[in-house]
Amino acid sequence: MATKTIASTVAQNNFGRVLDDVIQNDSRYVIKRRSLPQAILLSLSDFERLLAASDEERSTVTRMLKEISPTYELGETIDDQVTSHDR
């Protein structure tokens, strides 16, 4: 079972092909908008398997989701090299 990433506009423009891939090949798609993961597309049978999965299998999926999820930190420095005329 392959997990692929795809931009939301590409997914939108190729929805039929993406849906066929999900259904026929049990692929999963992580859909990104502005380079950030926003949604997952998976088949109904894959979803049913996840609901019935063991704790270990769910842990694997949870780890994958955490790896692809964006993290935000308050007060994070954007650029340490800001010059005085940029302030």
KASUL-V944570 format. One line per field, one symbol per residue. phi: phi as a letter, one per 40 degrees, with the letter a starting at -180 (. if undefined). burial: # if it has 24 or more other ideal C-beta (glycine too) atoms within 12 Angstrom, else .. Layout:
BEGIN
phi=???
burial=???
END
This chain:
BEGIN
phi=.cbbbacdcccccbddcccdccccbfcbbccbbfgbcbabbaccccccccccccdcccccccccccccccbbbcgcccacccccccc
burial=..####....#......#..##....#####.....#..###...#...#..........#......#...................
END
